[in-house]
Amino acid sequence: MIDENEKPIAVPIPIEDFERLEAIIKNYGLAKLMDEVKEEGQLKSGGESMNQPKHTDFAKKHPSERKPIAKLVEAVKRNLHEGGMPCAVAFDIASKAKVEPSEVGFTLDYLGIKIIKCQLGLFGYKPKKAIVQPASEVDPSLEQVIKKRLRDGKLYCKDVWAIASERGLRKMEVSSACEALGIKITNCQLGAF
């Protein structure tokens, strides 16, 4: 397209191409902004300043060239609580964005934001780190199901969720049974442990 002086002013392209270009530009700009914020040593969110050096070790477990998805960065920044991201909120963000929870976990690591209030009660609570307590007794059928899903003697976080769902239990009831049985839960779906 040209203007009245016959100078080019626009190029018609298919909307799919435009949307792809728009996403690339947005992600590039956001990544550059996040790099600048990291260099300054602070992330400002909700009027609250969070010191990066305290949490930067989280990002070191990922390749340095990897960048988070822009829509997840925005969702995370909108949903911070008590200086961190509650596990349940992180899963809600993943569900709404139609991504794996690990993608939200990476975004949190990249931004230096702690995960708090683990839904299994294993970490992120105050004043204690963990709130899960060993069950006073464990139903033998639950014990059997847990032991069938062990991998190298440990139970994955995802399996705790599945067992709870299949048996109509709260997640913390399953983690409490694991505590009583001396079974370590591993492979957090958000990547915390």
PATOR-788602 format. One record per residue: residue in three letters; x negated, y, z of N, C-alpha, C in turn; residue number from 0; chain. Coordinates in steps of 0.02 Angstrom, whole numbers, plus 50000, padded with zeros to 5 digits. Each point is the difference from the previous one (the first is absolute). Layout:
BEGIN
(pt ALA,(X,Y,Z),(X,Y,Z),(X,Y,Z),NUM,A)
...
This chain:
BEGIN
(pt MET,(49958,49941,50000),(50042,50059,50000),(49956,50062,50000),0,A)
(pt ILE,(50022,50051,49964),(49961,50062,49996),(50045,50059,50017),1,A)
(pt ASP,(49968,50054,50021),(50039,50061,50015),(50008,50042,49938),2,A)
(pt GLU,(50029,50061,50008),(50013,50043,49943),(49936,50024,49965),3,A)
(pt ASN,(49943,49996,50034),(49935,50018,49970),(49964,49939,49972),4,A)
(pt GLU,(50036,49945,49996),(49974,49937,49974),(49942,49972,50039),5,A)
(pt LYS,(50002,50013,50067),(49950,49971,50045),(50033,49939,50034),6,A)
(pt PRO,(49962,49945,50007),(50028,49941,50033),(50017,50016,50073),7,A)
(pt ILE,(50060,49981,50022),(50021,50011,50069),(50021,49936,50036),8,A)
(pt ALA,(50015,49947,49963),(50021,49937,50031),(49991,49943,49951),9,A)
(pt VAL,(49993,49941,50029),(49995,49940,49959),(50054,49951,50024),10,A)
(pt PRO,(50045,49982,49956),(50052,49952,50021),(49970,49930,50006),11,A)
(pt ILE,(50012,49969,50059),(49977,49932,50010),(50056,49961,50032),12,A)
(pt PRO,(50000,49934,49993),(50052,49960,50033),(49998,50009,50076),13,A)
(pt ILE,(50058,49998,50031),(50005,50012,50072),(49958,49950,50040),14,A)
(pt GLU,(49995,49938,49978),(49960,49950,50035),(49927,50022,50003),15,A)
(pt ASP,(49974,50027,49944),(49931,50024,49998),(49992,50060,50046),16,A)
(pt PHE,(50049,50045,49999),(49997,50059,50044),(49999,49978,50074),17,A)
(pt GLU,(50044,49953,50019),(50003,49978,50069),(49935,49967,50022),18,A)
(pt ARG,(49969,49961,49955),(49937,49968,50015),(49945,50052,50011),19,A)
(pt LEU,(49998,50050,49956),(49951,50054,50007),(50011,50039,50065),20,A)
(pt GLU,(50063,50014,50014),(50017,50037,50061),(49976,49963,50062),21,A)
(pt ALA,(50011,49934,50002),(49979,49959,50057),(49924,50000,50008),22,A)
(pt ILE,(49965,49996,49944),(49926,50001,50001),(49975,50066,50028),23,A)
(pt ILE,(50029,50054,49976),(49979,50067,50023),(50016,50009,50074),24,A)
(pt LYS,(50059,49979,50022),(50019,50006,50070),(49952,49960,50045),25,A)
(pt ASN,(49988,49937,49981),(49956,49957,50040),(49930,50028,50002),26,A)
(pt TYR,(49975,50025,49944),(49933,50028,49998),(49996,50062,50046),27,A)
(pt GLY,(50049,50044,49994),(50001,50060,50042),(50005,49984,50074),28,A)
(pt LEU,(50042,49952,50016),(50009,49980,50070),(49936,49968,50027),29,A)
(pt ALA,(49968,49958,49960),(49938,49969,50021),(49946,50052,50014),30,A)
(pt LYS,(49995,50050,49955),(49952,50054,50010),(50015,50039,50064),31,A)
(pt LEU,(50063,50014,50012),(50020,50036,50060),(49983,49960,50062),32,A)
(pt MET,(50014,49935,49999),(49984,49958,50058),(49925,49997,50012),33,A)
(pt ASP,(49960,49998,49947),(49928,50001,50007),(49977,50064,50033),34,A)
(pt GLU,(50030,50057,49980),(49983,50064,50030),(50018,50000,50074),35,A)
(pt VAL,(50058,49974,50017),(50021,49997,50070),(49952,49957,50040),36,A)
(pt LYS,(49980,49943,49972),(49953,49956,50034),(49934,50036,50012),37,A)
(pt GLU,(49977,50038,49951),(49936,50036,50007),(50005,50052,50055),38,A)
(pt GLU,(50058,50031,50008),(50009,50049,50053),(50003,49967,50068),39,A)
(pt GLY,(50013,49933,50001),(50001,49964,50063),(50066,50002,50036),40,A)
(pt GLN,(50052,50024,49968),(50064,50004,50034),(50055,49982,49952),41,A)
(pt LEU,(50055,49974,50028),(50061,49990,49962),(50053,50036,50039),42,A)
(pt LYS,(50033,50047,49968),(50053,50037,50034),(50066,49972,49980),43,A)
(pt SER,(50042,49985,50049),(50066,49973,49986),(50047,50024,50054),44,A)
(pt GLY,(50056,50027,49979),(50050,50022,50048),(49974,50051,50048),45,A)
(pt GLY,(49954,50043,49978),(49973,50051,50044),(49948,49973,50048),46,A)
(pt GLU,(49988,49935,50001),(49954,49970,50046),(49936,49982,49964),47,A)
(pt SER,(49943,50014,50030),(49937,49984,49968),(49973,49934,50028),48,A)
(pt MET,(49978,49957,49955),(49972,49936,50021),(49928,49999,49979),49,A)
(pt ASN,(49954,49987,50046),(49929,49996,49983),(49986,49936,49962),50,A)
(pt GLN,(49971,50005,49942),(49983,49943,49959),(49945,49956,50031),51,A)
(pt PRO,(49946,50029,50027),(49945,49957,50022),(50022,49945,50047),52,A)
(pt LYS,(50051,50012,50039),(50024,49951,50048),(50027,49937,49964),53,A)
(pt HIS,(50024,50006,49939),(50033,49944,49967),(49969,49981,49932),54,A)
(pt THR,(49947,50032,49979),(49975,49987,49933),(49976,49929,49989),55,A)
(pt ASP,(49985,49963,50052),(49978,49931,49991),(50053,49957,49966),56,A)
(pt PHE,(50063,50017,50006),(50053,49962,49968),(49990,49996,49925),57,A)
(pt ALA,(49982,50056,49970),(49993,50003,49927),(49940,49962,49974),58,A)
(pt LYS,(49951,49988,50043),(49938,49967,49979),(50011,49927,49980),59,A)
(pt LYS,(50056,49970,50018),(50011,49930,49982),(50028,49992,49929),60,A)
(pt HIS,(50008,50056,49965),(50027,49999,49932),(49948,50029,49951),61,A)
(pt PRO,(50003,49981,49936),(49954,50029,49951),(50008,50076,49997),62,A)
(pt SER,(49944,50035,49998),(50002,50073,50002),(50036,50031,49941),63,A)
(pt GLU,(50001,49965,49943),(50033,50028,49941),(50076,49991,50001),64,A)
(pt ARG,(50025,49958,50044),(50072,49988,50004),(50036,50060,50029),65,A)
(pt LYS,(50054,50020,49970),(50040,50058,50023),(50072,49977,50013),66,A)
(pt PRO,(50034,50031,50047),(50069,49981,50015),(50050,50026,49948),67,A)
(pt ILE,(50058,49971,50000),(50055,50021,49956),(50029,50065,50028),68,A)
(pt ALA,(50008,50049,49957),(50022,50067,50022),(50065,49998,50039),69,A)
(pt LYS,(50050,49962,49976),(50064,50000,50036),(49994,49971,50070),70,A)
(pt LEU,(49952,49955,50010),(49989,49973,50067),(49967,50050,50046),71,A)
(pt VAL,(49954,50039,49973),(49967,50053,50040),(50054,50048,50025),72,A)
(pt GLU,(50043,50021,49955),(50053,50047,50018),(50047,49970,50053),73,A)
(pt ALA,(50020,49937,49991),(50045,49967,50048),(49967,49992,50068),74,A)
(pt VAL,(49937,49982,50000),(49963,49991,50063),(49996,50067,50037),75,A)
(pt LYS,(49982,50053,49965),(49993,50065,50032),(50066,50025,50029),76,A)
(pt ARG,(50055,49982,49967),(50067,50021,50024),(50022,49961,50060),77,A)
(pt ASN,(49971,49942,50013),(50027,49954,50051),(49953,49986,50058),78,A)
(pt LEU,(49952,50043,50012),(49954,49989,50056),(50037,50010,50067),79,A)
(pt HIS,(49981,49959,50048),(50029,50005,50068),(49943,49994,50050),80,A)
(pt GLU,(49999,50045,50048),(49950,49997,50054),(49929,49992,49974),81,A)
(pt GLY,(49985,50033,49945),(49933,49998,49972),(49982,49936,49964),82,A)
(pt GLY,(50050,49957,49987),(49987,49937,49966),(50061,49979,49959),83,A)
(pt MET,(49997,49939,49974),(50054,49972,49960),(50027,49937,50033),84,A)
(pt PRO,(50061,50002,50026),(50029,49939,50029),(50006,49945,49947),85,A)
(pt CYS,(49984,49940,50020),(50003,49942,49956),(50067,49996,49963),86,A)
(pt ALA,(50055,50008,50036),(50066,49994,49969),(50011,50053,49946),87,A)
(pt VAL,(49975,50060,50012),(50006,50054,49951),(49958,49984,49938),88,A)
(pt ALA,(49940,49973,50011),(49957,49982,49943),(50034,49947,49957),89,A)
(pt PHE,(50033,49951,50031),(50036,49950,49962),(50059,50030,49963),90,A)
(pt ASP,(50033,50047,50031),(50056,50034,49967),(49977,50038,49939),91,A)
(pt ILE,(49943,50034,50006),(49972,50037,49943),(49984,49951,49944),92,A)
(pt ALA,(49969,49943,50017),(49983,49950,49949),(50062,49974,49965),93,A)
(pt SER,(50052,49987,50038),(50062,49974,49972),(50032,50051,49952),94,A)
(pt LYS,(50004,50062,50022),(50030,50052,49958),(49959,50013,49937),95,A)
(pt ALA,(49934,49995,50006),(49956,50014,49942),(49991,49937,49957),96,A)
(pt LYS,(50027,49944,50023),(49994,49936,49964),(49927,49981,49988),97,A)
(pt VAL,(49960,50004,50055),(49930,49979,49999),(49988,49953,50058),98,A)
(pt GLU,(49946,49964,49998),(49980,49956,50055),(49982,50042,50060),99,A)
(pt PRO,(50014,49976,50061),(49979,50037,50060),(49926,50016,50001),100,A)
(pt SER,(49959,49957,49972),(49927,50012,49999),(49983,50064,49962),101,A)
(pt GLU,(50041,50020,49953),(49988,50062,49962),(50010,50060,50046),102,A)
(pt VAL,(50051,49997,50043),(50010,50054,50050),(49943,49999,50050),103,A)
(pt GLY,(49980,49939,50020),(49943,49994,50047),(49937,50031,49971),104,A)
(pt PHE,(49987,49989,49936),(49942,50031,49968),(50006,50076,50002),105,A)
(pt THR,(50059,50025,49985),(50011,50073,50001),(49985,50028,50069),106,A)
(pt LEU,(50023,49966,50051),(49986,50021,50069),(49925,50000,50014),107,A)
(pt ASP,(49967,49946,49980),(49927,49997,50009),(49965,50057,49964),108,A)
(pt TYR,(50020,50012,49938),(49970,50052,49959),(50007,50068,50032),109,A)
(pt LEU,(50057,50012,50030),(50013,50065,50032),(49975,50003,50072),110,A)
(pt GLY,(49975,49943,50025),(49975,49999,50069),(50055,50002,50052),111,A)
(pt ILE,(50057,49970,49985),(50057,50001,50046),(50007,49932,50033),112,A)
(pt LYS,(50006,50000,50066),(50008,49938,50038),(50071,49972,49992),113,A)
(pt ILE,(50003,49933,49999),(50065,49966,50003),(50016,49992,50074),114,A)
(pt ILE,(50061,50018,50019),(50020,49994,50070),(50063,49956,50005),115,A)
(pt LYS,(50013,49977,50059),(50061,49963,50017),(50011,49939,49954),116,A)
(pt CYS,(49950,49956,49999),(50005,49937,49964),(50065,49965,50019),117,A)
(pt GLN,(50037,49976,49951),(50065,49968,50013),(49992,49932,50035),118,A)
(pt LEU,(49939,49974,50002),(49987,49938,50037),(49977,50014,50071),119,A)
(pt GLY,(49991,50066,50015),(49980,50020,50067),(49925,49992,50013),120,A)
(pt LEU,(49961,49991,49947),(49929,49984,50008),(49955,50061,50010),121,A)
(pt PHE,(50020,50058,49976),(49957,50059,50007),(50042,50064,49988),122,A)
(pt GLY,(49968,50056,50019),(50028,50066,49984),(50050,50027,50049),123,A)
(pt TYR,(49998,49976,50062),(50046,50025,50051),(49960,50036,50054),124,A)
(pt LYS,(50035,50044,50036),(49969,50037,50055),(50037,49983,50064),125,A)
(pt PRO,(49969,49997,50056),(49929,50009,50011),(49958,49937,49982),126,A)
(pt LYS,(50034,49943,49998),(49964,49939,49980),(49997,49997,49925),127,A)
(pt LYS,(49952,49963,49975),(49995,49990,49927),(50055,49953,49976),128,A)
(pt ALA,(50007,49943,50034),(50050,49949,49981),(50056,49996,50052),129,A)
(pt ILE,(50059,49983,49978),(50056,49992,50047),(50028,49929,50001),130,A)
(pt VAL,(49980,49958,49952),(50026,49932,49997),(49975,49961,50061),131,A)
(pt GLN,(50045,49962,50029),(49983,49958,50058),(50012,49927,49981),132,A)
(pt PRO,(49961,49954,50029),(50012,49929,49986),(50070,49980,50022),133,A)
(pt ALA,(50034,49960,49959),(50067,49975,50018),(49993,49954,50060),134,A)
(pt SER,(50050,50002,50044),(49998,49956,50059),(50006,49927,49979),135,A)
(pt GLU,(50035,49987,49946),(50003,49934,49971),(50014,50006,49925),136,A)
(pt VAL,(49977,49951,49962),(50008,50001,49928),(50041,49940,49979),137,A)
(pt ASP,(50054,50014,49964),(50043,49946,49974),(49956,49953,49958),138,A)
(pt PRO,(50005,49934,50013),(49958,49952,49963),(50008,50004,49924),139,A)
(pt SER,(50061,50015,49976),(50009,50004,49927),(49966,50062,49972),140,A)
(pt LEU,(49999,50055,50038),(49964,50061,49979),(49925,49986,49999),141,A)
(pt GLU,(49976,49966,50052),(49929,49983,50002),(49980,49958,49939),142,A)
(pt GLN,(50042,49953,49982),(49986,49957,49943),(49997,50041,49935),143,A)
(pt VAL,(50048,50045,49991),(50001,50042,49940),(49937,50045,49997),144,A)
(pt ILE,(49982,50028,50057),(49941,50043,50002),(49938,49959,49982),145,A)
(pt LYS,(49993,49942,50030),(49940,49959,49988),(49995,49976,49928),146,A)
(pt LYS,(50056,49990,49967),(50000,49978,49930),(49973,50055,49954),147,A)
(pt ARG,(50006,50062,50021),(49979,50056,49957),(49931,50025,50016),148,A)
(pt LEU,(49966,49969,50046),(49933,50024,50018),(49951,49991,49943),149,A)
(pt ARG,(49955,50049,49995),(49945,49997,49951),(49936,50010,50040),150,A)
(pt ASP,(49959,49950,50001),(49938,50002,50040),(50016,50016,50073),151,A)
(pt GLY,(50055,49973,50025),(50019,50009,50070),(50032,50067,50016),152,A)
(pt LYS,(50011,50041,49949),(50030,50067,50010),(50064,50006,49961),153,A)
(pt LEU,(50043,50046,50022),(50064,50012,49966),(49997,50069,49967),154,A)
(pt TYR,(50016,50003,49936),(50001,50063,49965),(50061,50041,50020),155,A)
(pt CYS,(49990,50066,50002),(50054,50048,50015),(50061,49985,49957),156,A)
(pt LYS,(49990,49990,49936),(50055,49987,49953),(50040,49938,50021),157,A)
(pt ASP,(49965,49950,50026),(50034,49939,50023),(50041,50012,50064),158,A)
(pt VAL,(49975,50044,50043),(50039,50019,50060),(50066,50030,49978),159,A)
(pt TRP,(49998,50045,49951),(50060,50032,49974),(50047,49947,49970),160,A)
(pt ALA,(49972,49954,49962),(50041,49949,49967),(50033,49954,50051),161,A)
(pt ILE,(49962,49979,50050),(50028,49957,50053),(50056,50036,50036),162,A)
(pt ALA,(49989,50062,50018),(50051,50040,50035),(50063,50004,49957),163,A)
(pt SER,(49992,50014,49936),(50058,50006,49955),(50037,49933,49993),164,A)
(pt GLU,(49962,49947,49989),(50030,49934,49991),(50038,49976,50061),165,A)
(pt ARG,(49975,50017,50059),(50029,49975,50062),(50046,50050,50035),166,A)
(pt GLY,(50009,50059,49970),(50043,50050,50031),(49971,50029,50064),167,A)
(pt LEU,(49934,50006,50004),(49966,50026,50059),(49972,50069,49986),168,A)
(pt ARG,(49985,50035,50053),(49963,50063,49992),(49927,49983,49988),169,A)
(pt LYS,(49966,50041,49963),(49929,49987,49984),(49959,49992,50063),170,A)
(pt MET,(50014,50042,50050),(49961,49997,50062),(50014,49936,50040),171,A)
(pt GLU,(50057,49968,49989),(50011,49935,50032),(49952,49948,49973),172,A)
(pt VAL,(49986,50003,49935),(49953,49953,49970),(49928,50016,50022),173,A)
(pt SER,(49982,50064,50001),(49932,50017,50022),(49991,49984,50074),174,A)
(pt SER,(50053,50006,50039),(49998,49982,50071),(49989,49924,50008),175,A)
(pt ALA,(50032,49961,49957),(49989,49928,50001),(49927,49984,49982),176,A)
(pt CYS,(49974,50035,49951),(49929,49991,49981),(49953,50016,50058),177,A)
(pt GLU,(50015,50053,50036),(49960,50018,50058),(50000,49943,50051),178,A)
(pt ALA,(50059,49972,50012),(50006,49945,50049),(49962,49937,49976),179,A)
(pt LEU,(49999,49990,49935),(49967,49941,49971),(49925,50011,49987),180,A)
(pt GLY,(49977,50060,50013),(49929,50016,49988),(49983,50004,49927),181,A)
(pt ILE,(50048,50019,49958),(49990,50004,49928),(49990,50073,49980),182,A)
(pt LYS,(49945,50013,49966),(49985,50068,49978),(50038,50015,49935),183,A)
(pt ILE,(50029,50060,49997),(50034,50024,49940),(49949,50042,49961),184,A)
(pt THR,(49996,49988,49935),(49951,50034,49958),(50030,50023,49934),185,A)
(pt ASN,(49960,50032,49959),(50020,50024,49934),(50062,50044,50000),186,A)
(pt CYS,(49994,50055,50037),(50052,50052,50002),(50018,50018,49928),187,A)
(pt GLN,(50065,50005,49987),(50023,50016,49932),(49981,50071,49979),188,A)
(pt LEU,(49987,50044,50050),(49979,50068,49986),(49923,50006,49999),189,A)
(pt GLY,(49967,49946,50020),(49927,49999,49999),(49967,50025,50064),190,A)
(pt ALA,(50038,50006,50054),(49972,50026,50063),(49952,49949,50032),191,A)
(pt PHE,(50015,49936,49991),(49956,49948,50028),(50000,49939,49955),192,A)
